[in-house]
Amino acid sequence: MAARSIALQEDFSAAVAEEAFLAGILHDVGKLILATRLANGGIDSTSTRAEDLAQIRNHHAEVGAYLLGLWGFPTPIVEAVAFHHLPSQASGTGRRDMATLQLEQQAARRTTRYVREST
């Protein structure tokens, strides 16, 4: 994954590169949890589909970070997942992984845009 490569290019240690890799894979895990609830009848029994999708968009980072914390993932990965849309709120090692993750996401967006424009 790109996050690992970026971390290594920035001269981070192999351990940090692995954290960046995991954060890159797991950063949207909260979407899966919330989407599962949506598939089983909705997040809230009184909400519309549009409201449910907004809940996924707005809260997936917190839900994913909470789950990873329960599973015992290291703090930098939990923080990177929690704050991947709000990097200024991350601290210490979470911020470092966050920066790597953001570079990866930007590269992926550029690649996707290039592929779309080329076809």
C-alpha positions in Angstrom: 0.0 0.0 0.0 1.1 3.5 -0.7 1.2 4.6 3.0 4.0 2.2 3.7 6.0 3.3 0.7 5.5 7.0 1.6 6.6 6.4 5.2 9.8 4.6 4.0 10.6 7.4 1.5 10.3 9.9 4.3 12.9 7.9 6.2 10.6 6.6 8.9 11.4 3.3 10.5 10.0 0.0 9.3 7.8 -0.1 12.4 6.3 3.3 11.6 5.9 2.3 7.9 3.9 -0.8 9.1 1.7 1.5 11.4 1.1 3.7 8.4 0.2 0.7 6.3 -2.3 -0.6 8.9 -3.8 2.9 9.4 -4.2 3.1 5.6 -6.1 -0.2 5.4 -8.2 0.4 8.5 -9.0 4.2 8.3 -12.6 3.6 7.0 -13.4 0.5 9.0 -16.1 2.5 10.8 -18.0 2.7 7.5 -18.3 -1.1 7.4 -19.7 -1.2 10.9 -22.3 1.5 10.2 -23.1 0.1 6.8 -23.8 -3.2 8.3 -26.3 -1.5 10.6 -27.8 0.3 7.6 -28.2 -3.0 5.8 -30.0 -4.5 8.8 -32.8 -1.9 8.8 -31.1 1.4 9.4 -28.9 3.1 11.9 -32.0 4.7 13.6 -35.5 3.3 13.1 -36.9 6.7 12.4 -34.2 8.0 10.0 -34.3 8.2 6.2 -31.7 6.6 4.0 -30.1 10.0 3.3 -29.8 10.6 7.1 -28.3 7.2 7.6 -25.7 7.9 4.9 -24.9 11.3 6.5 -24.4 9.4 9.8 -21.9 7.1 8.1 -20.1 10.0 6.6 -20.0 12.0 9.8 -19.2 9.4 12.4 -17.3 6.5 10.7 -13.9 7.8 12.0 -15.1 7.8 15.6 -16.8 4.4 15.3 -13.7 2.8 13.6 -11.3 4.3 16.2 -13.5 3.0 19.1 -13.6 -0.5 17.6 -9.8 -0.5 17.0 -9.3 0.7 20.6 -11.4 -2.2 21.9 -9.4 -4.6 19.8 -6.2 -3.3 21.4 -4.6 -1.6 18.3 -1.7 0.7 19.1 -2.6 4.3 19.9 -1.0 5.8 16.8 -3.2 3.7 14.6 -6.3 4.4 16.6 -5.6 8.2 16.5 -4.8 8.1 12.8 -8.2 6.4 12.2 -10.0 8.7 14.6 -8.7 11.9 13.1 -8.2 11.1 9.4 -10.6 13.9 8.5 -9.4 16.2 11.3 -5.6 15.9 11.3 -5.0 19.0 13.3 -6.6 17.3 16.3 -4.3 14.3 16.3 -1.4 14.3 18.6 2.2 12.9 18.5 2.6 9.6 16.7 -1.0 9.7 15.5 -0.3 12.9 13.7 2.8 11.4 12.0 0.7 8.4 10.8 -2.0 10.8 9.8 0.3 12.8 7.6 1.4 9.7 5.8 -2.2 8.5 5.4 -3.2 11.8 3.9 -0.4 11.7 1.4 -1.5 8.2 0.4 -5.1 9.4 0.0 -4.1 12.3 -2.1 -2.0 10.0 -4.3 -4.9 7.6 -4.7 -7.2 10.5 -5.6 -4.8 11.7 -8.2 -4.4 8.2 -9.6 -8.1 7.7 -9.8 -8.6 11.0 -11.5 -5.9 10.3 -14.0 -7.4 6.9 -14.8 -10.8 8.4 -15.3 -9.5 11.1 -17.6 -7.4 8.6 -19.6 -10.3 6.3 -20.4 
